[in-house]
Amino acid sequence: MKHWIETIVFWIGLALVWEFGVRWSGTREYLLPPLSHVLSAAYETRAQLLSDTLTTAWEVVTGFILAVGSGLALGLLVSFSKAARRLLYPLVMALQSMPKIALAPLMIVWFGYGFASKLAAAVLFAFFPIVVATMGGIAGVSRNLDEHFRALGASRWDTFWQLQLPAALPSFIDGLKIAIPLAVIGAIVGEFIGAEAGLGHLIVFATSNAQTSLSFAAIIAVTLLAMMFYWLVDLLSRGVWWRGVTA
């Protein structure tokens, strides 16, 4: 209860600083509107805001699922195949080093202005942390335990299923925590470049029409969406039975 009270008091204090700090400093509304104006704009456009939030959320969820599946598969392949590590991992590193925002316009060229380009951007942003987390989890398996399994005559599949997978899952979960906000960023970047709906599209529309309050409302919606997804992943990680198995 004390923790919740402290958190609520902190956010209320931050909201008051925003509201009255803007008013007392005389900051013009087109630069930074008071929080009350932002909340008013959010209420007035609540139907549009909800619709755009659901659009972005769907792009994030589907992109995140594809990134998890493909990142996990590649991470396992690179971990267990020397040839794949030698050939594919440098390619993954090159893609990660490449500025992804620069690729966003190409996503529009390749996939159009619809859902596919936003999906591709979300996957691209979230993919690499999952690959690295999977590889790190597999590499972090205790050598003593691995040798113990071999001494007992365990097959490669049994060793993977009963030792390596449980040992890698905590690192994998941590990778998911990093990847889910990046999937949100990827979807928003895709919507910035070209979209007909979504929170990124709403931010661009509001900014271009000097509706700063609405722009801030959409930014807050993006932030809350990313926080919600992160909390869901964190909730999953708290319930996993394998955490601490190999400690």
N, C-alpha and C positions, 0 to 999 in steps of 0.2 A: 504494500500500500504506500509506504514511504517513497519507494522508487517511482511509482506512478504519479504521486503528488508532485515530486520534484520535476518530473518530465513535463507535466501539465503546466506548472508554474513557469518553467523555463520558456515554453512555447508561447504562453500568454504574454510574458514579458517581452519576448522577441516581437510579437505582433504589435504590442503597444509602442515599442521603440520605432517600428516601421511607420505606424499610423501617425503618431505625434511628431516623430523626428522629421518626416516629410513636411508636415504642416508648419512646424515651427521654423524649419530652415528655409521655407519659401520655395522649395524645389518645384519647378513647373511640372504639371501633370503629364505632359508628353514625354518627360524624361523619367520620372518615377512617380506613379500615382500613389495616393494613400491606400492602405490595405482595404479600407471600407469601400473604395471605388472599385477595386479589383473584385471583391466579393459581390458587389452589386452587379458588375458586368457578368460575372459567372452565373449569377441567379437569372439575369435577364436572358442569357443565351444558354440556359441549362439544357435544353433539348439538343441543340447543336453540339454543345460541349460533351454531353453524354454519348451522342452518336459518334463523334470523332474519337472519343476515348475508347469506345468499343472497337472501332476500326483499327486503331493503333494497337490495342491489346491483342486482337486476333493476329495481326502481323507479327507481333513479338512472340506470342505463344507458338505459332507454327514455325517461325524462324528458329526459335530456341530449341524446339524439339528436333528439327532437322540438324541443327548444329551439334546437339548432344549425340545423336545417332552417328553422324559422320565423323565427328571429332573423337568419339570413343572408339569407333572402328579403326580409324587411322592411328590413334595412339597405341592401340593394342598391336596393330600390324607392325608399326615401327619398333615397338618394344621387343617383339619376338622374332623379327626378321632383320638380320644384318643388312641384307640387300635393300630392303625397304628403307631402313634407317639411312643408308648411304645415298639412295637415289631420291627418296621422297621428302625426307626431313629438310634438306636444304631448300627445296621448293616451297615448303610450308613456311620456313623462315623468311624467304624472299617475299612471299605474299604478306606476311605479317609486317615486315619492314616497310612495305609499300604504303604510302598514305592512302587510307581507304576512302577518304572524302574525295580524293582525285578520281576514284573509280566510280563514284556515285553517278556522274553524268553518263558514263558508259552503261551503267545498269539500265538507265532509261532507254538508251539506244538499243541495247540487246533485248530487253524484256518489256519495253513500253511503259506507259504511265499508270498501269494498273497494279494489281496486287503483287504480281510476280517480281517486279523490281524492288519493292519494299521487303519482300520475303528474302530475296537474294542479299540485300544490304544487311538485314538482321543476321542472317547466317554468316556472312563474311566477318562481321564484327565479333560475333560470339564464338566462332569456330576455334581459333587458336588457343585461348586459355584452356579449353577442354582437352585439346590434344596434349598440351604441356602438363596439365594436371594428371592425366591418365599415365603418361610416360613417367612422371615423377613418382606416382604411387607405385607403379610396378617396380621401378628402380629402387624404391625405398624398402623393399621387402628385406627382412633380416636374413643375412647370409647363413647364419647358424640354423634358422628354421628351415631354409631351403635345403641345406645339407641334411638336416634331420629327416625331411620328407623323402629325399633321395635314398637315404640309408634304410628307410622303411620300405623301399621298393614302390613308392607311389608313382603312378603314371603321370605323364605331363598334364593331362586333363585334370586329374585329381589334385595335383599341386596347384594348378591355376584356380580351380573352383574352391578349394578349401583353404588355400593360403594366400595366393597372390591377389585374387579378387577381393577378399575381405581386407587385405592390407592396403590395397589401392583405393578402396571406396572413400575413406575419409579425405584423401587428397582430391579425389574426383568431386566430392561434394563441395569442397572449397573452390574448385575450379568452376563449378556451377554458380557459386555466389559471385564470382568475378564476371562470368559470362552473361548472366541475366541482365544487369544494367547495360552492358555493352549491346545486347540485342535491342534494348529500348533505344539506345543512341543510334544504332544502325537503322532502325525503322524510321526514326525522326529525320535522320539525314536523307534517307530516300524520299521522304515526304517533302523535305525542303526543296529538293531538286525538281520534283514534278509529281503532283498528286491531285486528286479531286476530292479527297477526304482525309481525315486523320488530324491529329493534334499538330503535327509539323505543318501541314497545309493551313491549319487555322492560325498558327503563329505567323506564318508568312503573310496571310491575308490581313490579319489584324495590324501587323506592323506596317504594311504597305498602305493601309488606310488610316494611319495615325491613331489607331485604337489601342493605345498602350495598355490600358486597363484589361482589355480582352486578351492581349498578348500575354500579360502576366498571369491571367487566369489559366490560359492554356499551358504556360510553363509550369505552374503549380500542379496542374492536372498530370503533366508528364512526370513530374517529380514524385507525386503520390503513387502513380502507376508503377514506377520503377521500385519505389520502396515496398509496395505491396508484393510485387513479384519476389523481391529479395527476402522479405519476411516469410513467404511461402517456402522458399528453398531452405531458409534457416530453420523453419519449423520441421521440415523433413529431416534435416541433419541432426536435430536434437533427438529424434526418435529412432535413429538407426542403431541397431544392436551391435554393429561391427566396430563402432568407434572405440578404440582402446584395446582391440583384440590382440594386436601385435605389439603393444607397448612393452 
